[in-house]
Amino acid sequence: MNTKKVCNQFSISPKALRIYEDLDIIVPNREENNYRNYNEENILKLRQLILLKEMGIPLKNIKELLAKKFDEYKIIHGLDLQLKAVDNKINELKNIKNTLEQSVNEALNSDRVTDYSDYFNKIDRCLSGNKEKRSNWMDKWGFDSWATNYDDSIKANVGGDLNLFENYDLVLEGVSKLVSKHKAEKVIDIGCGTGNLYGKTGQNVEYTGVDQSVEMLLKARVKYPNIKLRLGNFLEEPFIKNEFDVVTSTFAFHHLNFVEKQKAINLLMGYLKIGGTIIIADLMFLNNKERLKEKEYLIQKGREDLWGIIEDEYYTDIEEMKKYAQQLGYKVKYSHIANFTWMLEICCKEGLM
Ligand SMILES: C[S@@+](CC[C@H](N)C(=O)[O-])C[C@H]1O[C@@H](n2cnc3c(N)ncnc32)[C@H](O)[C@@H]1O
């Protein structure tokens, strides 16, 4: 296909084609008269390039993505990176929108303003907050990097100073047993990581694993080629409503603060059929008294460093969560399984088993 036809077909300019050629992304063969001739492979690549460009991916990254033969891992990774960039941009714009809204509302409700420095200070704070977040958005959770050695590190951590993953396999088996007890057919597992719960449960039920880390999901896929996966977040609107018998989550809930946990419970309920149950196995304290007891114990032992590790995350306060869930009319059941790990069941309407 000659340059003119290609330009017409894709509504692009000859100049754009020249740039892709100069960058060594799409290099057509030359006819005897030196005219360009785009073959099928060039056309396919051009289509992919245009689509990726529409998604906002820079040309240098597109070049990498389309180089050599199709590399699925690279493509997923590249798209995920762009997804994070878009997500970040949306958050920045939301932040700007809120600041503007606040300033307008304040102006409407105050006396005549002669000094505008207050507005500008606010805008300055908002923009520097955005800038700061921009510099560390790439792997804000650190889970993408942890994915490579997650399974090994769990084993290595067992018996460690805090022994956070004590009886890890037993915990997952406990969740799996509960899932069977509920006679669940469809299960959604949030924060599924490398798919270890699927290894215990998934084969017997229709399982969907959800995680915000694409690297964790890719690991799960290598281990379990038939696993159904989805990139997602505790705090997003449920992407499928009222379809699941059980929502599970193991060792992930402690990454949400209390307000986020409340929001997550509401959203997770959205996945469930009437009578469905949320089963969370995670690091928790029974109540604040127990939490302070642990703090005192570690500090007396001279292990402030260990208390720092606990404090860095948000172990659920079970009684506080129970109170919240009960206010919403949910039923709550909990039991201690290992060291810091508890099992929490939250059920809507019909009773727990
Ligand atoms: C410690 S790992 C646990 C993985 C797995 N459930 C297990 O039991 O081994 C925590 C997982 O939660 C995921 N995660 C953390 N915060 C999340 C969020 N807000 N939404 C979805 N996944 C999240 C992380 O990406 C990570 O894969």
The ligand as a MOL file (V3000), in Angstrom:
LIG
                    3D

  0  0  0     0  0            999 V3000
M  V30 BEGIN CTAB
M  V30 COUNTS 27 29 0 0 0
M  V30 BEGIN ATOM
M  V30 1 C 0.0750 -9.1770 51.4280 0
M  V30 2 S -0.6310 -9.3370 49.8490 0 CHG=1
M  V30 3 C -1.8040 -10.6520 50.0910 0
M  V30 4 C -2.0210 -11.4400 48.8320 0
M  V30 5 C -2.9090 -12.6800 48.9820 0
M  V30 6 N -4.2820 -12.3480 49.2640 0
M  V30 7 C -2.3920 -13.6290 50.0110 0
M  V30 8 O -3.1130 -13.9760 50.9350 0
M  V30 9 O -1.2210 -14.0390 49.8910 0 CHG=-1
M  V30 10 C -1.6720 -7.9310 49.7410 0
M  V30 11 C -2.3000 -7.7750 48.3620 0
M  V30 12 O -3.3250 -6.8190 48.4490 0
M  V30 13 C -3.2750 -6.0060 47.2970 0
M  V30 14 N -3.8930 -4.7170 47.6420 0
M  V30 15 C -3.4730 -3.8050 48.5230 0
M  V30 16 N -4.3000 -2.7670 48.5680 0
M  V30 17 C -5.2800 -3.0240 47.6720 0
M  V30 18 C -6.4170 -2.3130 47.2330 0
M  V30 19 N -6.7290 -1.1280 47.7410 0
M  V30 20 N -7.2040 -2.8810 46.2910 0
M  V30 21 C -6.8970 -4.0860 45.7670 0
M  V30 22 N -5.8150 -4.7960 46.1280 0
M  V30 23 C -5.0280 -4.2730 47.0790 0
M  V30 24 C -1.8080 -5.8840 46.9810 0
M  V30 25 O -1.5690 -5.5190 45.6500 0
M  V30 26 C -1.3250 -7.2740 47.3040 0
M  V30 27 O -1.3590 -8.1210 46.1920 0
M  V30 END ATOM
M  V30 BEGIN BOND
M  V30 1 1 1 2
M  V30 2 1 2 3
M  V30 3 1 2 10
M  V30 4 1 3 4
M  V30 5 1 4 5
M  V30 6 1 5 6
M  V30 7 1 5 7
M  V30 8 2 7 8
M  V30 9 1 7 9
M  V30 10 1 10 11
M  V30 11 1 11 12
M  V30 12 1 11 26
M  V30 13 1 12 13
M  V30 14 1 13 14
M  V30 15 1 13 24
M  V30 16 1 14 15
M  V30 17 1 14 23
M  V30 18 2 15 16
M  V30 19 1 16 17
M  V30 20 1 17 18
M  V30 21 2 17 23
M  V30 22 1 18 19
M  V30 23 2 18 20
M  V30 24 1 20 21
M  V30 25 2 21 22
M  V30 26 1 22 23
M  V30 27 1 24 25
M  V30 28 1 24 26
M  V30 29 1 26 27
M  V30 END BOND
M  V30 END CTAB
M  END
